[in-house]
Amino acid sequence: MTIGLLVWEGWCSPTIGQKLITGILIPAIVLWFWGRWMAPRSPLRWPEGYRFIAEVVLFGSVVMVTVMTGHPRLAVTYGILAALSIALTHGVR
């Protein structure tokens, strides 16, 4: 859902250059980052605390971008789902 929102919000940009950067490049960087340091089977996986901070920053940034592009209800829904995901991932042991 995170990548989908980033792509969709990126393609809402006014110029083709902004669409390419925000709709393709940023989601690609996020996918690379997640696969490299956050994925469960990554040999370079970050420790629990770092992953928690990275998830809060990433998901919070997506919420802010979604609000800034004029979709506050979608941002709230996504934020609730992201917070629930973080709580279940890092809070339940």
C-alpha positions as CSV (number, residue, x, y, z in Angstrom):
1,M,0.0,0.0,0.0
2,T,2.9,2.4,0.8
3,I,4.4,2.0,-2.7
4,G,1.0,2.3,-4.3
5,L,0.4,5.6,-2.5
6,L,3.8,7.0,-3.4
7,V,3.3,6.1,-7.1
8,W,-0.2,7.5,-7.2
9,E,0.7,10.8,-5.4
10,G,3.8,11.1,-7.6
11,W,1.8,10.9,-10.8
12,C,-0.5,13.7,-9.5
13,S,2.5,16.0,-9.9
14,P,2.0,18.8,-12.6
15,T,5.1,18.2,-14.8
16,I,6.5,15.1,-16.4
17,G,9.8,15.6,-14.7
18,Q,8.2,15.7,-11.3
19,K,6.0,12.7,-12.2
20,L,9.1,10.7,-13.1
21,I,11.0,11.7,-9.9
22,T,8.2,11.4,-7.4
23,G,6.2,8.7,-9.1
24,I,9.0,6.3,-10.1
25,L,12.3,7.2,-8.6
26,I,11.2,7.7,-5.0
27,P,9.1,4.5,-4.8
28,A,12.1,2.6,-6.4
29,I,14.4,4.0,-3.7
30,V,12.0,3.0,-1.0
31,L,11.8,-0.6,-2.4
32,W,15.5,-0.8,-2.6
33,F,15.9,0.5,1.0
34,W,13.3,-1.8,2.4
35,G,14.8,-4.9,0.6
36,R,18.3,-4.0,1.7
37,W,17.9,-3.1,5.4
38,M,14.3,-3.9,6.5
39,A,13.3,-7.2,4.9
40,P,13.2,-10.2,7.2
41,R,15.6,-12.3,5.2
42,S,18.1,-9.5,4.4
43,P,21.6,-10.3,5.5
44,L,22.0,-6.6,6.3
45,R,18.8,-6.3,8.3
46,W,18.8,-3.5,10.8
47,P,18.2,-4.1,14.5
48,E,14.7,-3.8,16.0
49,G,15.1,-0.2,17.2
50,Y,16.4,1.1,13.9
51,R,13.7,-0.6,11.9
52,F,11.0,0.8,14.2
53,I,12.4,4.4,13.7
54,A,12.7,3.8,9.9
55,E,9.1,2.6,9.7
56,V,7.7,5.5,11.7
57,V,9.6,8.0,9.4
58,L,8.7,6.2,6.2
59,F,5.0,5.7,7.0
60,G,4.7,9.1,8.6
61,S,6.2,10.7,5.5
62,V,3.7,9.0,3.3
63,V,0.9,10.2,5.5
64,M,2.2,13.8,5.3
65,V,2.6,13.6,1.5
66,T,-1.0,12.2,1.1
67,V,-2.4,15.1,3.2
68,M,-0.3,17.7,1.3
69,T,-1.7,16.5,-2.0
70,G,-5.3,16.9,-0.8
71,H,-6.4,13.5,0.4
72,P,-6.8,13.9,4.2
73,R,-9.3,11.0,4.6
74,L,-7.0,8.6,2.7
75,A,-4.1,9.8,4.8
76,V,-5.9,9.2,8.1
77,T,-7.0,5.7,6.9
78,Y,-3.4,4.9,5.8
79,G,-2.0,6.3,9.1
80,I,-4.2,4.1,11.2
81,L,-3.3,1.0,9.2
82,A,0.4,1.9,9.3
83,A,0.3,2.5,13.1
84,L,-1.5,-0.8,13.6
85,S,1.1,-2.6,11.4
86,I,4.0,-1.0,13.4
87,A,2.3,-1.9,16.7
88,L,1.8,-5.5,15.7
89,T,5.2,-5.8,14.2
90,H,7.2,-4.3,17.1
91,G,4.8,-4.4,20.0
92,V,3.7,-8.0,20.1
93,R,6.3,-10.6,21.1
